[in-house]
Amino acid sequence: MGTTVFERQQPAASTIRQSLMDTRHGVFWLDDLADVPTREPLTGAHTADLAIVGGGYSGLWTAVLAKRRNPAARVVLLEARTVGWAASGRNGGFCEASITHGRENAVSRWPEEAAVLERLGLQNLDAFESDVAEWDIRADFERTGALAVAIEPHELAWLQEQKAEAVAEGDDTIILLDEAQTRAAVGSPTYLGATWDTRGCAMLHPGKMAAELARVAEDLGVEIFEHSLVKNVETPDGAGAVVRTAAGSVTAAQVALGTNVYPSLLGRNRLMTVPVYDYVLMTEPLSDDQLASIGWQDRQGIADMANQFHYYRLTADNRILWGGYDAVYHYGRKVRAQYEERPSTYELLASHFFTTFPQLAGLRFSHRWAGAIDTSTQFCAFYGLARGGRVAYSAGYTGLGVGATRFGAEVMLDLLEGRETERTALEMVRRRPLPFPPEPAAAIGINATRWSLNRADHNAGKRNVLLRTLDALGLGFDS
């Protein structure tokens, strides 16, 4: 069994220790917000045409797009904590075109729809960018594209395959870079080559994006209530639904659920997702000399090609966000604050950071945080209607929801309106994925898969019997 570049080229322990010495356990994106409005919790009885549960991207996009479709609609949004507090404020800020967690996932699961799904994903990102301009959303949006970098020799063939597929499809937006070109673009001694998807990804500030969507929603007339945990959704005989919190209720004609990784209010969806914790470091701002030592003038998002991969990007003030690799599942499907503090993972991330950028030794990390990813067995979102068509849902974005939640909001609104659209006709939308098994089977299966993915990274990418079996069953994952 071989070693990876992060084991062959480890930084000094003192470099890691010093970098983490004064790191704040908190979410940079949320700390970076100014003049955040306070919103009252729901009290008493209210009525609405549409009640939305969840104040992250999924719920917020549903609110603003519902008002675009019908400006006269009464829309109420309920959030258990504060707008953007959970996954929407904790992610890396990669706004990708893919609505299927990558082209390979689409081809393996919905081969006859793959081209359509890719087109719809790009259209969605274009519409996202248009909405940012129309509503003057100030969220540091940059359509930079993204680099997929090879850091092990066996990954170079994957780059060639990506480029060949793009050429076969007449796609000239994928640029293949050799080792010298890659290192000239971004200066890391670990890089062996890359592809640059120049169109399919944008960077943004996640906290600002959530805050600005909430501003737009309220400007359009949406009522937003924070600190309003929804206890249940009742659908009495006849029409409508009642959404209840501890201190109030909303009687609405229809309900949209955007509860992400948290236990679904629908029994049918309780086993459809599991929370997988992802960990992130944010550096202090780089000096001009430090930034010059890297280059990175095109400011692309970057991810390496390993199964256990890192993702990283520059912020508007030239910090580097560095996350990924050590995704962790905790027995019992719980979402708990205590899982966010994991010193061994932060130390591992810091080590890998300085292997990638040894010229930045001495740089410190200002923030560390974690968040739970709502993982589904198809590794992208699923959608549907419940309660006689009165309740729509989307969930399971599996860490790629910044852009895809806008598409999901359109799907939920289509379904609630009973509209037959190109979106609702998709097999991806019509077919539900397999649920995860209950414990202890879930923990055994997830952790065995994680171990196998790590083993593949140490064995020239070769997938073992478990991974090949999952692939054959349509449950495999290739990042």
LOVEXTI-482042 format. One record per residue (C-alpha): residue number from 0; residue in three letters; x, y, z. Coordinates in nm, 3 decimals, m for minus. Each point is the difference from the previous one (the first is absolute). Example, Ala and Ser with C-alpha at 12.3 -4.5 7.8 and 13.67 -1.06 7.14 Angstrom:
2
pos	code	u	v	w
0	ala	1.230	m0.450	0.780
1	ser	0.137	0.344	m0.066
***
This chain:
479
pos	code	u	v	w
0	met	0.000	0.000	0.000
1	gly	0.143	0.335	m0.103
2	thr	0.012	0.338	0.166
3	thr	m0.156	0.329	m0.102
4	val	0.179	0.328	m0.057
5	phe	m0.127	0.121	0.338
6	glu	0.184	m0.286	0.170
7	arg	0.315	0.034	m0.208
8	gln	0.037	0.376	0.046
9	gln	m0.106	0.091	0.353
10	pro	0.070	0.346	0.145
11	ala	0.172	0.051	0.332
12	ala	m0.217	m0.062	0.306
13	ser	0.089	0.348	0.126
14	thr	m0.146	0.154	m0.318
15	ile	m0.332	m0.174	0.060
16	arg	m0.005	0.082	0.370
17	gln	0.077	0.368	m0.056
18	ser	m0.262	0.035	m0.276
19	leu	m0.280	m0.119	0.229
20	met	0.114	0.179	0.315
21	asp	m0.254	0.285	0.003
22	thr	m0.270	m0.145	m0.224
23	arg	m0.355	0.098	0.089
24	his	m0.263	m0.276	0.006
25	gly	m0.262	0.184	m0.202
26	val	m0.129	0.041	m0.354
27	phe	0.191	0.272	m0.182
28	trp	m0.282	0.065	m0.248
29	leu	m0.243	0.077	0.281
30	asp	0.252	0.197	0.207
31	asp	0.068	0.209	m0.311
32	leu	m0.358	0.129	m0.029
33	ala	m0.085	0.354	0.101
34	asp	m0.332	0.149	0.109
35	val	m0.184	m0.330	0.015
36	pro	m0.370	0.070	0.065
37	thr	m0.177	m0.168	0.290
38	arg	m0.328	m0.173	m0.078
39	glu	m0.268	m0.091	0.248
40	pro	m0.115	m0.356	0.064
41	leu	m0.343	m0.111	m0.118
42	thr	m0.277	0.057	0.254
43	gly	m0.372	m0.037	m0.041
44	ala	m0.195	m0.119	m0.302
45	his	0.089	0.107	m0.355
46	thr	m0.124	m0.084	m0.348
47	ala	0.188	m0.029	m0.329
48	asp	m0.024	m0.135	m0.350
49	leu	0.342	m0.164	0.043
50	ala	0.181	m0.088	0.323
51	ile	0.370	m0.083	m0.031
52	val	0.193	m0.192	0.264
53	gly	0.372	0.076	0.007
54	gly	0.193	0.326	m0.031
55	gly	0.295	m0.128	m0.204
56	tyr	0.050	0.022	m0.374
57	ser	m0.272	m0.253	m0.078
58	gly	m0.269	0.186	0.192
59	leu	0.119	0.347	m0.097
60	trp	0.015	m0.076	m0.372
61	thr	m0.347	m0.154	0.022
62	ala	m0.128	0.318	0.163
63	val	0.145	0.246	m0.252
64	leu	m0.087	m0.211	m0.304
65	ala	m0.355	m0.051	0.129
66	lys	m0.042	0.376	0.022
67	arg	0.143	0.041	m0.349
68	arg	m0.260	m0.244	m0.131
69	asn	m0.284	0.156	0.194
70	pro	0.077	0.338	0.161
71	ala	m0.339	m0.001	0.175
72	ala	0.065	m0.332	0.179
73	arg	0.022	0.011	0.378
74	val	0.324	m0.179	0.091
75	val	0.121	m0.075	0.353
76	leu	0.342	m0.152	0.076
77	leu	0.087	m0.162	0.334
78	glu	0.358	m0.061	0.116
79	ala	0.096	m0.195	0.313
80	arg	0.310	0.212	0.074
81	thr	0.105	0.294	m0.219
82	val	0.010	0.041	m0.377
83	gly	0.298	m0.182	m0.152
84	trp	0.119	m0.136	0.335
85	ala	0.038	m0.363	m0.110
86	ala	0.143	m0.143	m0.324
87	ser	m0.078	0.311	m0.204
88	gly	0.235	0.209	0.214
89	arg	0.268	m0.265	0.053
90	asn	0.090	m0.126	m0.349
91	gly	0.298	0.085	m0.216
92	gly	m0.184	0.239	m0.229
93	phe	0.038	m0.210	m0.315
94	cys	m0.307	0.073	m0.214
95	glu	0.015	m0.277	m0.257
96	ala	m0.206	m0.056	m0.311
97	ser	m0.044	m0.372	0.064
98	ile	m0.333	m0.101	0.152
99	thr	0.112	m0.365	0.018
100	his	0.326	0.028	0.198
101	gly	0.207	m0.021	m0.315
102	arg	m0.036	m0.135	m0.351
103	glu	0.121	m0.351	0.092
104	asn	m0.278	m0.040	0.255
105	ala	m0.259	0.102	m0.260
106	val	0.138	m0.237	m0.264
107	ser	0.008	m0.295	0.239
108	arg	m0.353	0.051	0.135
109	trp	m0.198	0.167	m0.279
110	pro	0.201	m0.062	m0.318
111	glu	m0.285	0.088	m0.236
112	glu	m0.052	0.332	0.179
113	ala	0.363	0.093	0.063
114	ala	0.023	0.257	m0.281
115	val	m0.331	0.160	0.101
116	leu	0.106	0.012	0.367
117	glu	0.327	0.166	m0.095
118	arg	m0.182	0.258	m0.214
119	leu	m0.257	0.074	0.271
120	gly	0.277	0.039	0.255
121	leu	0.181	0.257	m0.211
122	gln	m0.326	0.183	m0.066
123	asn	m0.064	0.006	0.374
124	leu	0.344	0.150	0.071
125	asp	m0.054	0.259	m0.274
126	ala	m0.338	0.087	0.156
127	phe	0.164	0.016	0.345
128	glu	0.250	0.251	m0.134
129	ser	m0.279	0.197	m0.165
130	asp	m0.196	0.010	0.326
131	val	0.308	0.125	0.187
132	ala	0.015	0.291	m0.244
133	glu	m0.374	0.069	m0.014
134	trp	m0.044	0.013	0.376
135	asp	0.338	0.163	0.069
136	ile	0.103	m0.291	0.222
137	arg	0.334	0.099	0.154
138	ala	0.156	m0.335	0.079
139	asp	0.347	0.023	m0.162
140	phe	m0.122	m0.202	m0.300
141	glu	0.284	m0.084	m0.245
142	arg	m0.050	m0.230	m0.303
143	thr	0.357	m0.130	0.018
144	gly	m0.044	m0.363	m0.094
145	ala	0.181	m0.278	0.186
146	leu	0.319	m0.202	m0.026
147	ala	0.003	m0.377	0.051
148	val	0.363	m0.073	0.088
149	ala	0.184	m0.331	m0.023
150	ile	0.234	m0.059	0.293
151	glu	0.077	m0.368	m0.064
152	pro	0.126	m0.151	m0.328
153	his	m0.303	m0.226	m0.053
154	glu	m0.229	0.305	0.000
155	leu	0.155	0.137	m0.320
156	ala	m0.195	m0.253	m0.205
157	trp	m0.321	0.131	0.154
158	leu	0.087	0.350	m0.123
159	gln	0.050	m0.135	m0.351
160	glu	m0.338	m0.173	0.018
161	gln	m0.172	0.322	0.110
162	lys	0.152	0.193	m0.288
163	ala	m0.081	m0.275	m0.254
164	glu	m0.364	m0.008	0.112
165	ala	m0.023	0.378	m0.032
166	val	0.148	m0.006	m0.350
167	ala	m0.240	m0.279	m0.104
168	glu	m0.292	0.216	0.115
169	gly	0.129	0.313	m0.172
170	asp	0.066	0.168	0.335
171	asp	0.288	0.247	m0.026
172	thr	m0.034	0.132	0.356
173	ile	0.219	m0.276	0.153
174	ile	0.371	0.083	m0.023
175	leu	0.263	m0.271	0.060
176	leu	0.314	0.123	0.178
177	asp	0.328	m0.189	0.026
178	glu	0.218	0.007	0.310
179	ala	0.184	0.320	m0.089
180	gln	m0.317	0.183	m0.102
181	thr	m0.179	m0.108	0.317
182	arg	0.281	0.115	0.226
183	ala	0.022	0.326	m0.191
184	ala	m0.370	0.055	0.066
185	val	0.021	m0.092	0.370
186	gly	0.338	m0.064	0.157
187	ser	m0.007	m0.335	0.178
188	pro	0.273	m0.266	m0.021
189	thr	m0.269	m0.268	0.036
190	tyr	m0.167	0.075	m0.335
191	leu	0.060	m0.235	m0.294
192	gly	m0.269	0.138	m0.231
193	ala	m0.355	0.132	m0.002
194	thr	m0.312	0.073	m0.194
195	trp	m0.154	0.345	0.021
196	asp	m0.377	0.009	m0.039
197	thr	m0.025	0.364	m0.097
198	arg	m0.381	0.026	0.002
199	gly	m0.147	m0.244	0.247
200	cys	0.078	0.153	0.339
201	ala	m0.015	0.332	0.183
202	met	0.131	0.109	0.338
203	leu	m0.210	0.190	0.253
204	his	m0.018	0.096	0.367
205	pro	m0.246	m0.250	0.154
206	gly	m0.102	0.215	0.296
207	lys	m0.061	0.306	m0.214
208	met	m0.192	m0.211	m0.251
209	ala	m0.245	m0.120	0.264
210	ala	m0.035	0.346	0.153
211	glu	m0.058	0.162	m0.338
212	leu	m0.258	m0.260	m0.106
213	ala	m0.185	0.073	0.323
214	arg	0.016	0.373	m0.076
215	val	m0.138	m0.055	m0.350
216	ala	m0.274	m0.226	0.137
217	glu	m0.112	0.261	0.252
218	asp	0.016	0.274	m0.263
219	leu	m0.239	m0.213	m0.206
220	gly	m0.236	m0.033	0.296
221	val	0.099	m0.334	0.155
222	glu	m0.045	m0.022	0.378
223	ile	0.300	m0.166	0.167
224	phe	m0.012	m0.127	0.358
225	glu	0.317	m0.119	0.173
226	his	0.041	m0.214	0.313
227	ser	m0.316	m0.179	m0.108
228	leu	0.063	m0.374	0.002
229	val	m0.280	m0.180	m0.181
230	lys	m0.133	m0.290	0.205
231	asn	m0.230	m0.154	m0.260
232	val	m0.201	0.053	m0.314
233	glu	m0.365	m0.099	0.022
234	thr	m0.208	m0.065	m0.308
235	pro	m0.361	m0.031	0.117
236	asp	m0.275	m0.139	m0.218
237	gly	m0.076	0.237	m0.283
238	ala	0.242	0.260	m0.124
239	gly	0.301	0.176	0.148
240	ala	0.251	m0.074	0.271
241	val	0.085	0.131	0.346
242	val	0.366	0.056	0.090
243	arg	0.048	0.012	0.376
244	thr	0.276	0.138	0.221
245	ala	0.013	0.015	0.379
246	ala	m0.155	0.348	0.004
247	gly	m0.199	0.032	m0.320
248	ser	m0.135	m0.145	m0.321
249	val	m0.036	0.075	m0.369
250	thr	m0.301	m0.128	m0.189
251	ala	0.103	m0.017	m0.365
252	ala	m0.134	m0.135	m0.325
253	gln	0.338	m0.160	m0.071
254	val	0.330	m0.075	0.178
255	ala	0.357	m0.030	m0.129
256	leu	0.258	m0.180	0.215
257	gly	0.364	0.104	m0.021
258	thr	0.126	m0.155	0.322
259	asn	0.327	m0.132	m0.144
260	val	0.178	m0.246	0.229
261	tyr	m0.240	0.027	0.293
262	pro	m0.259	m0.275	0.061
263	ser	m0.276	0.035	m0.255
264	leu	m0.349	0.101	0.107
265	leu	m0.117	m0.278	m0.234
266	gly	0.031	m0.356	0.125
267	arg	0.070	m0.127	m0.351
268	asn	0.324	0.201	m0.011
269	arg	0.146	m0.081	0.341
270	leu	0.242	m0.260	m0.142
271	met	0.075	0.182	m0.324
272	thr	0.299	0.202	0.121
273	val	0.283	m0.032	0.250
274	pro	0.211	0.282	0.147
275	val	0.367	m0.018	m0.098
276	tyr	0.221	0.260	0.168
277	asp	0.236	0.207	m0.211
278	tyr	0.280	0.208	0.153
279	val	0.146	0.333	m0.113
280	leu	0.289	0.234	0.075
281	met	0.026	0.365	m0.103
282	thr	0.333	0.183	m0.009
283	glu	0.070	0.355	0.097
284	pro	0.026	0.233	m0.304
285	leu	0.309	m0.064	m0.211
286	ser	0.250	0.280	m0.045
287	asp	0.081	0.118	m0.352
288	asp	0.325	m0.196	0.010
289	gln	m0.171	m0.317	0.122
290	leu	m0.263	0.025	m0.272
291	ala	0.268	0.065	m0.262
292	ser	0.181	m0.317	0.110
293	ile	m0.307	m0.200	m0.104
294	gly	m0.122	0.193	m0.302
295	trp	m0.365	m0.102	m0.026
296	gln	m0.078	0.310	m0.205
297	asp	m0.315	m0.153	m0.152
298	arg	m0.141	m0.079	0.348
299	gln	m0.154	m0.333	m0.098
300	gly	m0.145	m0.238	0.251
301	ile	0.223	m0.306	0.037
302	ala	m0.059	m0.364	0.092
303	asp	0.239	m0.290	m0.026
304	met	m0.107	m0.326	m0.163
305	ala	0.036	m0.245	0.288
306	asn	m0.301	m0.185	0.140
307	gln	0.070	0.177	0.329
308	phe	0.048	0.339	m0.158
309	his	0.078	0.353	0.111
310	tyr	m0.177	0.309	m0.129
311	tyr	0.138	0.351	0.033
312	arg	m0.045	0.354	m0.127
313	leu	0.090	0.364	0.053
314	thr	m0.233	0.241	0.175
315	ala	m0.056	0.362	m0.100
316	asp	0.262	0.110	0.256
317	asn	0.247	m0.270	m0.113
318	arg	m0.039	m0.254	0.275
319	ile	0.016	m0.367	m0.099
320	leu	m0.285	m0.226	0.100
321	trp	0.125	m0.360	0.030
322	gly	m0.246	m0.283	0.062
323	gly	m0.102	m0.355	m0.071
324	tyr	0.190	m0.331	0.017
325	asp	m0.101	m0.130	0.343
326	ala	m0.380	m0.043	m0.034
327	val	m0.134	m0.162	0.317
328	tyr	m0.324	m0.185	0.076
329	his	m0.108	m0.036	0.362
330	tyr	m0.209	m0.294	0.112
331	gly	m0.371	0.072	0.035
332	arg	m0.047	0.267	m0.269
333	lys	0.022	0.277	0.258
334	val	0.077	0.365	m0.076
335	arg	0.184	0.129	0.305
336	ala	0.219	0.302	0.075
337	gln	0.254	m0.220	0.178
338	tyr	0.088	m0.169	m0.329
339	glu	0.132	0.327	m0.139
340	glu	0.309	0.005	0.223
341	arg	0.241	m0.268	m0.124
342	pro	0.365	0.100	0.062
343	ser	0.150	m0.295	m0.187
344	thr	m0.185	0.095	m0.318
345	tyr	0.102	0.366	0.019
346	glu	0.362	m0.106	0.052
347	leu	m0.023	m0.232	m0.300
348	leu	m0.148	0.276	m0.215
349	ala	0.275	0.241	0.106
350	ser	0.264	m0.259	m0.085
351	his	m0.145	m0.053	m0.347
352	phe	m0.025	0.376	m0.054
353	phe	0.371	0.055	0.059
354	thr	0.089	m0.301	m0.214
355	thr	m0.194	0.168	m0.280
356	phe	0.141	0.347	0.067
357	pro	0.331	m0.038	0.186
358	gln	0.092	0.359	m0.094
359	leu	m0.271	0.117	0.242
360	ala	0.164	m0.145	0.312
361	gly	m0.064	0.249	0.281
362	leu	m0.352	0.085	m0.120
363	arg	m0.268	m0.046	0.266
364	phe	m0.359	m0.117	m0.013
365	ser	m0.248	0.251	0.138
366	his	m0.307	m0.229	0.009
367	arg	m0.093	m0.366	0.018
368	trp	m0.348	m0.146	m0.028
369	ala	m0.205	m0.296	m0.115
370	gly	m0.343	m0.071	m0.139
371	ala	m0.221	m0.297	m0.077
372	ile	m0.058	m0.097	m0.364
373	asp	m0.341	m0.151	m0.085
374	thr	0.125	m0.305	m0.189
375	ser	m0.236	m0.214	m0.211
376	thr	0.072	m0.335	m0.161
377	gln	m0.007	0.159	m0.347
378	phe	0.239	0.276	0.115
379	cys	m0.222	0.280	m0.126
380	ala	m0.341	0.137	0.086
381	phe	m0.330	m0.184	m0.016
382	tyr	m0.342	0.161	m0.026
383	gly	m0.366	m0.080	0.045
384	leu	m0.351	0.077	0.118
385	ala	m0.176	m0.131	0.309
386	arg	m0.328	0.040	0.187
387	gly	m0.221	0.002	m0.305
388	gly	0.220	0.242	m0.190
389	arg	m0.009	0.264	0.271
390	val	0.363	m0.043	0.117
391	ala	0.308	0.010	m0.224
392	tyr	0.353	m0.088	0.104
393	ser	0.356	m0.001	m0.125
394	ala	0.300	m0.134	0.192
395	gly	0.318	m0.205	m0.034
396	tyr	0.220	0.251	m0.183
397	thr	0.310	m0.179	0.137
398	gly	0.222	0.304	0.026
399	leu	m0.072	0.157	m0.338
400	gly	m0.307	0.206	0.073
401	val	0.113	0.361	m0.036
402	gly	m0.116	0.016	m0.360
403	ala	m0.219	m0.310	m0.014
404	thr	m0.240	0.122	0.270
405	arg	m0.121	0.265	m0.244
406	phe	m0.088	m0.278	m0.245
407	gly	m0.162	m0.194	0.285
408	ala	m0.214	0.299	0.091
409	glu	m0.128	0.018	m0.357
410	val	m0.080	m0.372	0.011
411	met	m0.194	0.031	0.326
412	leu	m0.201	0.294	m0.135
413	asp	m0.070	m0.189	m0.326
414	leu	m0.124	m0.300	0.199
415	leu	m0.221	0.208	0.228
416	glu	m0.152	0.177	m0.300
417	gly	m0.059	m0.329	m0.179
418	arg	0.202	0.123	m0.296
419	glu	0.149	m0.247	m0.244
420	thr	0.342	0.141	m0.087
421	glu	0.328	m0.130	m0.132
422	arg	0.115	m0.006	0.360
423	thr	m0.289	m0.206	0.136
424	ala	0.025	m0.246	m0.291
425	leu	0.354	m0.100	0.100
426	glu	0.049	m0.352	0.130
427	met	0.235	0.157	0.255
428	val	m0.297	0.198	0.134
429	arg	m0.264	m0.273	m0.032
430	arg	0.200	m0.286	0.154
431	arg	0.085	m0.012	0.368
432	pro	0.342	m0.137	0.101
433	leu	0.040	m0.299	0.227
434	pro	m0.013	0.085	0.372
435	phe	0.291	m0.061	0.234
436	pro	m0.049	m0.298	0.230
437	pro	m0.065	0.052	0.372
438	glu	0.279	m0.034	0.255
439	pro	0.228	m0.182	0.047
440	ala	0.002	m0.088	m0.369
441	ala	0.029	0.365	m0.106
442	ala	0.314	0.065	0.206
443	ile	0.162	m0.327	m0.108
444	gly	m0.068	0.062	m0.368
445	ile	0.097	0.369	m0.004
446	asn	0.323	m0.048	0.193
447	ala	0.096	m0.306	m0.207
448	thr	m0.052	0.207	m0.315
449	arg	0.208	0.285	0.139
450	trp	0.281	m0.245	0.087
451	ser	m0.017	m0.146	m0.350
452	leu	0.020	0.342	m0.165
453	asn	0.310	0.080	0.204
454	arg	0.150	m0.335	m0.099
455	ala	m0.066	0.077	m0.368
456	asp	0.190	0.328	0.035
457	his	0.295	m0.204	0.128
458	asn	m0.027	m0.255	m0.282
459	ala	0.015	0.205	m0.321
460	gly	m0.376	0.058	0.009
461	lys	m0.088	m0.370	m0.024
462	arg	m0.341	m0.070	0.154
463	asn	m0.040	m0.306	0.222
464	val	m0.281	m0.256	0.001
465	leu	m0.226	0.214	0.220
466	leu	0.032	0.307	m0.222
467	arg	m0.047	m0.203	m0.318
468	thr	m0.310	m0.161	0.148
469	leu	m0.144	0.338	0.096
470	asp	0.076	0.124	m0.351
471	ala	m0.189	m0.294	m0.148
472	leu	m0.300	0.068	0.226
473	gly	m0.009	0.367	m0.092
474	leu	0.118	0.102	0.347
475	gly	0.361	0.073	m0.077
476	phe	0.161	0.337	0.024
477	asp	0.290	0.135	m0.203
478	ser	0.083	0.354	0.107
***
